[in-house]
Amino acid sequence: MHLEVTDLGRSTAFWTDVIGLVLRSESQDEVELGTKAQTLVTLHPGAQTGFLQGHSGLYHLAVHPPTEADFARILLRLIRVGWQISPTDHIMSKAIYLLDPDGITVEITLETPERLRGFHFDDNGPYVLRQDGSRSNGREPLDVRAVLAALPDDDTTLPVPEGTKIGHVHLYVGDLEAAYGFYRTFGFNQAVWAPRFHMGDLGGGGAFNHRIAVNTWQGIGAPQSPRRDRTHARLHPPPRHARAPRPCPWHRRWTHRGIRRRLPRPRPQPEHAAALRQLISRSLTSSTPPHPHPWANTLTVRTRP
């Protein structure tokens, strides 16, 4: 995922010291971050503005750690630095929502499709059924204590492990039908098509069939944001042997009170310490509710051999 940002050092500090990505390479023109073996996010300087309402573009990008313990470690790190977060239980996944320094919404996602029986709509919107048949709106507060119980230790200096990936993206678009049809031409399957609720979801197969979603929640015909405020996504299709798709629960746009706890903070890397202190100060003093960052996107599709 390529992001243009307003302050390269500040955003680097966020992705390394708050999220836990590894700094893989750094220059004046770009910073590559990810696991030790794979780049997940590339930052570029030059964005003139951060979040802009009323435009099409990026709603959020999602970092998927491979295990519940890895998910819990990121959660503990966020709590310790005092970052404003919105822990949410979608049943098919456990999620943590937060904003980066430019107002881009970032989701940390633990895939848990084994907890889901089905995804449905009624007059009030989408809802999901758990495996035991009980109903959920799919936007419940996450049981933070239960998640943290999966941690074998409290070491938040460890970076994200191999197997962490950018697992899905969600986009604001100006034309729902055209955008949905566009991504179908690349082979994404129909997971959810709900024009009544101004959204659609597409998958690539497998139990977690939620890889790219589109909505018109910024308005039908919403224009792209200015040219210097863009994202660039590279999407990798799943292997041909992926399992049959299952419907994916969806969530509507929401604002959820984040948790802010003052616990001992991990020691940041010296080269990013000043930027991290600025980030934490801004997060703790901001009264602005969480909001997504609609940036326009470029798509590159790589096929597997």
C-alpha positions, 0 to 999 in steps of 0.5 A: 500500500502506497500512501502520500503523507504530509510529514514523512518522519511523523508518519514513519514514527506512527507506523513503526512505534505505534503500529509496530511495522519494521523500517525496511528502507528510508530515503528522502523520497520514500520509506518502506515498512512491513515485516522483516521480509516483506514491505506492506506500506510505502510512504511518500512525501508531498501530500498537501492536505490530510483528511478531506470530507466529501471526496471519493478515495480510501475509507480505510486500509487493514493490517491483518496479523496472523494470530490472536497473540499478534493482534493482542500485542498490537492492541497492548502497544496502542494502549500503552502509548495512549493512542485513541482507538475503537476496538470493535467485534464484527464477529467475522473479525476482531478489529481495532480502528484508529487514525494515522497523523493525516487522518487516514483510518487504519484497521487492525484486523484479526480474521475469525470467520469460524465464529460466523454462521451468516450475514443478513439484512433487514429494514434496519441494516446488516446483521450477523448470526453467530455460530450458536444462532444468536444475533449481533449487529456486527459492531459490538465493543470488543472484549479487550481483556479477553484479547489481551489474555492471549498474550504469552508476555507483555513485550510490546517492543517486538515488531509485527511478525512474518505473515502480517499482511494488508488484508483488505481495503475499503473505498469511497466511490462516486458510482457504486455500480460502476466501481463494483463492476470494475473490481468484478472484472479483475476476478473478485467475487460478489460477497455483498451487494447492497445498493439500498445501503449504498455499499458492496463487498467483494472477496477473493475466496476462502473463509474470510471473503472480504478483501475490497469494499466500496461505498457511496457514503461520501455522496453519489458522484463524490469527486476524487480528492486533490491529485497530491493526496492519493494512495496506491494499492497493489492487490495480490489475487489468492491462489487458485486452490482457495476455498469456496467463498462465504458471505462477509458481515459488513458494518456501516460507518460509525463513531465509537468511543476509543479507550485511553489508558495510561500504562507504561510506554514502550521505549521508542527508537531514538531517531523517531522519539521526537516525532512519536512524542508529538503524535501521542500529544496530538492523539491525547488532546484531540477532541475530533471523533474518528473519521476516515480519509478519502484519498483517491487510489491507483490499482495494480494487480499482480497475478500469481504464476 
